[in-house]
Amino acid sequence: VQLQASGGGLVQAGGSLRLSCAASRSILSTFRSLDFGWYRQAPGKQRELVAAISNGGTTNYADSVEGRFTISKDYTKKMVYLQMNSLKPEDTAVYYCHARWVEYGSDYWGQGTQVTVSS
């Protein structure tokens, strides 16, 4: 499973960004088996889970982004998205796409994409 993250950038506080994670080289049955998550890591801080979506579609969010961020997936495109609204300077971090193939206990990471929110 290969993951390709994109969509980061520089935005002013209160703005929006949508991150995308492509698992385009995966066959659809594999994509359907994966749990996905978006993590972020700010300078000097540990990587933290921001949002997750299970293979069954159940979503979970960190308290700090609840109500502002939305994780979703598109089976036909084999894409996972993170819609980020009402961005705050403290959302500034490198964001990583993650997938877990629960059946095999395998973890996969995409490369990070930088999100910078200016005040």
Helices and strands as residue ranges (DSSP letters): E 4-6, E 9-12, E 17-22, H 28-33, E 34-41, E 48-53, E 59-61, E 69-74, E 79-84, G 89-91, E 93-101, E 106-109, E 113-118
